[in-house]
Amino acid sequence: MTSPPSAATRPSLPHLLRVTAFAIGALMLLVTVGVVLHQPLLIPPLAASAALVHSAPGQPLAQPRNLVGGHLLSAVIGFATLAVAGSSGWSAAVAAGLSLGGMMLTHLNHSPATATAVIVVLQAPDPSTFLPLLALGSCLLVAIGLLPGRIGAHPVRYPVSW
C-alpha cells in the first residue's frame, strides 16, 4: 500500500532562504521607516501580510488591492466600532467580524486585516496618524513584494493582479 502524496510539497532550500530573506527585509524596512518617523510602523497584521506576499504571492489574499484595501477598510470599520461601542474585547471581536464581512462584500479579502480592526478597537490610535501610517506600511510591503519576481528569485511574479 502506498501512502497518498503530500498535500504540500516542501520548498527547495534556496527558495526558502530567499523568501525568508525578503520577508525579513520587508519587515526591517517597516521598522526603519517607523524609527525615522518616530512612529510604530511594524504592527502584527502587517507581518502576517508580509508572510502572505512572500510565501504565497499568487494567492488572491496577497494581491495589492486586497492587502492595502483590506487593511484600510478594516481600520475604518475598527474606528467606527470604537466610536459606537468603545474599547473592549467584545467590541474588538465585533470589529473583526464586521471587517471580515466588509472585506468579503467589497472583494478586498485579506485575512490579516481583521487583526487591524482589533488593534484599532483595543488601542484606540489617532486615526489621522494611524491611517496614513497603515497605508504607507501596506504600500511598502507591496513594493518589496515586487522585487523577488523581477530579479528571478520567485517562481510566481507578484502581483498576479492589481
C-alpha positions in Angstrom: 0.0 0.0 0.0 1.4 3.4 -1.0 0.8 6.5 1.0 -1.1 9.4 -0.6 1.0 12.3 -1.9 1.7 15.1 0.5 -0.8 18.0 0.3 2.1 20.5 0.5 5.5 20.0 -1.1 8.5 21.4 0.7 10.2 24.3 -0.9 13.7 24.0 -2.0 16.3 25.3 0.4 17.3 28.2 -1.9 13.7 29.2 -2.3 13.1 29.0 1.4 16.1 31.2 2.1 15.1 33.8 -0.5 11.5 34.0 0.8 12.8 34.3 4.4 15.3 37.0 3.4 12.8 39.1 1.5 10.2 38.8 4.3 12.8 39.9 6.9 13.9 42.7 4.6 10.4 44.0 4.2 9.7 43.9 7.9 13.1 45.6 8.7 12.1 48.3 6.2 8.9 48.9 8.2 10.9 49.1 11.4 13.4 51.5 9.8 10.8 53.8 8.4 9.0 53.7 11.7 12.2 54.7 13.5 12.7 57.6 11.1 9.1 58.8 11.6 9.2 58.1 15.3 6.0 56.1 14.9 5.5 52.3 15.1 5.0 51.0 11.5 5.5 47.3 12.1 2.3 46.0 13.5 1.4 42.3 13.7 -1.2 42.3 10.9 1.4 43.8 8.5 3.9 41.0 9.5 1.2 38.5 8.5 0.7 40.4 5.3 4.4 40.2 4.5 4.2 36.4 5.1 1.4 36.1 2.5 3.1 38.3 -0.1 6.4 36.3 0.1 5.2 32.8 0.7 2.0 32.9 -1.5 2.5 35.7 -4.0 0.0 34.2 -6.4 -2.9 33.9 -4.0 -5.8 36.4 -4.1 -5.3 37.3 -0.4 -1.8 38.6 -1.2 -2.6 40.8 -4.1 -2.0 44.6 -3.6 -5.7 45.7 -3.9 -6.7 43.2 -1.2 -3.7 43.9 1.0 -3.9 47.7 1.0 -7.7 47.9 0.7 -8.3 45.2 3.3 -6.2 46.9 5.9 -7.6 50.4 5.3 -11.2 49.1 5.2 -10.7 47.1 8.4 -9.2 50.1 10.1 -12.1 52.3 9.2 -14.5 49.6 10.5 -12.4 49.4 13.6 -12.7 53.2 14.2 -16.4 53.1 13.5 -16.9 50.3 16.0 -14.7 52.1 18.5 -16.8 55.2 18.2 -20.1 53.3 18.7 -19.1 50.6 21.2 -15.9 51.8 22.9 -12.7 49.9 23.5 -13.2 46.3 24.9 -12.6 42.8 23.9 -16.3 42.5 23.0 -16.2 45.4 20.6 -12.9 44.2 19.2 -14.5 40.9 18.3 -17.4 42.6 16.7 -15.0 44.8 14.7 -13.0 41.8 13.5 -16.2 40.1 12.3 -17.5 43.2 10.7 -14.2 43.8 8.9 -14.4 40.2 7.5 -17.9 40.8 6.2 -16.9 44.2 4.8 -13.9 42.8 3.0 -16.0 40.0 1.5 -18.6 42.5 0.4 -16.1 44.7 -1.3 -13.9 41.9 -2.6 -10.9 43.1 -0.6 -10.3 39.8 1.2 -7.1 39.9 3.2 -7.4 37.9 6.4 -4.6 39.6 8.3 -6.6 42.8 8.1 -9.2 41.5 10.6 -6.4 41.9 13.2 -6.1 45.6 12.1 -9.7 46.2 13.2 -8.9 44.5 16.6 -5.8 46.7 17.1 -7.8 49.8 16.4 -10.5 49.0 18.9 -8.2 47.8 21.6 -5.6 50.6 21.3 -7.7 53.5 20.0 -4.9 55.2 18.0 -5.4 58.6 16.5 -7.0 58.0 13.1 -5.2 60.9 11.5 -1.8 59.3 12.3 -2.8 55.6 12.1 -4.5 55.5 8.7 -1.6 57.2 6.8 0.9 55.0 8.5 -1.1 51.9 7.8 -1.4 52.9 4.1 2.4 53.6 4.0 3.2 50.2 5.6 0.9 48.3 3.3 2.3 50.0 0.2 5.9 49.4 1.3 5.0 45.6 1.6 3.6 45.7 -1.9 6.7 47.5 -3.2 9.1 45.0 -1.6 6.9 42.1 -2.8 7.6 43.3 -6.4 11.3 42.6 -6.1 11.7 38.8 -6.0 9.8 38.1 -9.2 11.7 40.8 -11.0 15.2 39.5 -10.1 14.3 35.9 -10.8 14.1 34.9 -7.1 10.5 33.7 -7.1 8.6 31.3 -9.5 5.5 33.5 -9.3 5.8 37.1 -10.3 4.0 39.4 -7.9 1.4 40.7 -8.3 -0.8 38.5 -10.3 -3.4 41.2 -10.4 -3.7 44.8 -9.1 
